[in-house]
C-alpha cells in the first residue's frame, strides 16, 4: 500500500479552479480544517482492504432499521432541478435492488443535456437534517465490470458499497463520467500512451484533455432530489469535496478509501497522489 499522505492545511483564500479545487505546487490540495470540518488529519477515517468485505447476514439484518425511500416523492412527480447551464435532472424510475453488499433502493436519473443516465443506490430515507454517508463514483467499465488491475476503481466501488450496506442510511451515486470525463474510447487511447511510458495525467494532456474533466453539478442535483444537503463523503479525491461544496452541498467529513493497490497500478496510484493530490 502507498504511504498515507499528510494533508496540508490551507487558509481557504487560494483561488479555486474550474472544478472547485485549489491548486498548489502542481497538485490539488485539500484544506482539512476548512473543507472537512475536522481539526487534524488523524481524524480522517480510512476504509481499507480489511473492511471492504460484504456484510454478514446479521449485519445486514441489524442495519435494516430505516423505512425505504418513498418513491412517490421522486418518480412521476415532475420534480426536476434546473442546472446553471440550463439542463434539467430528474428521477425516472425506482426499484428494490438486493445486492451481495446489502439491500438498496435503486433510482435512475436522467440529464437533459446529454441524455446520460445515472443511478443512486439508497439506504434508508434521507432528510435535509441528516449527515448522509455518500460515495460519488464515476463509471469505469474496465475496472468496475472487467476487473482491470490498471486502476483501483472496482475496489473503491465495492469497499464503499460494503460500508453503505452496513449503514441504515447512505447513498452511492454511480455517475456516467467514464475516464474522468473523456469517454471510454479516449481512455483506451490514454492506456496505449501509458503503455509507452506516459503517466495518466501526461496521457490525458497529450490527447488534448485536462487531467480531470468531471463536474459535480449533476451529482449535487441528484443529492438534492434525494433531500440530501449534508454528506460525509467516501473519497480520496479533493476535487470531489470542492466540487460538491461549490454546488452548495455541505461536506462535513471525508472517509478516504485506501484499497486495491497492486503491482499493476502502483504507478497509477502514485500519480494520483503526487499530481492530483489524492489522499493516498
Number of C-alpha atoms within 10 A of each C-alpha: 14 13 9 10 13 10 17 11 16 16 8 13 7 11 11 16 13 11 19 20 23 21 16 13 8 10 17 22 23 26 20 21 17 14 20 21 14 16 12 12 16 10 12 15 13 19 19 17 17 8 14 20 16 19 20 14 11 9 14 19 13 12 20 18 13 13 12 18 21 14 15 9 14 21 17 12 12 11 13 18 19 14 16 8 8 9 14 17 24 23 27 17 15 20 13 14 13 11 12 14 22 24 22 24 20 21 24 19 23 20 19 14 12 8 10 12 16 23 21 27 24 26 29 21 20 25 14 14 10 15 20 25 25 28 26 21 22 20 24 26 15 19 18 18 11 10 15 16 18 19 22 23 23 23 22 27 24 19 26 29 27 20 21 27 28 23 22 21 23 25 30 22 22 20 21 18 19 18 23 19 19 19 14 17 11 16 21 13 14 24 18 13 18 17 11 10 11 15 18 21 19 18 23 25 13 14 14 9 15 16 19 16 14 20 18 21 19 23 24 23 23 25 23 18 19 22 17 23 20 23 23 20 26 28 24 21 23 22 26 24 27 24 23 25 19 18 15 15 20 21 23 18 22 26 21 21 24 21 24 20 19 15 9 12 16 18 17 19 24 17 18 21 21 17 17 21 23 23 24 21
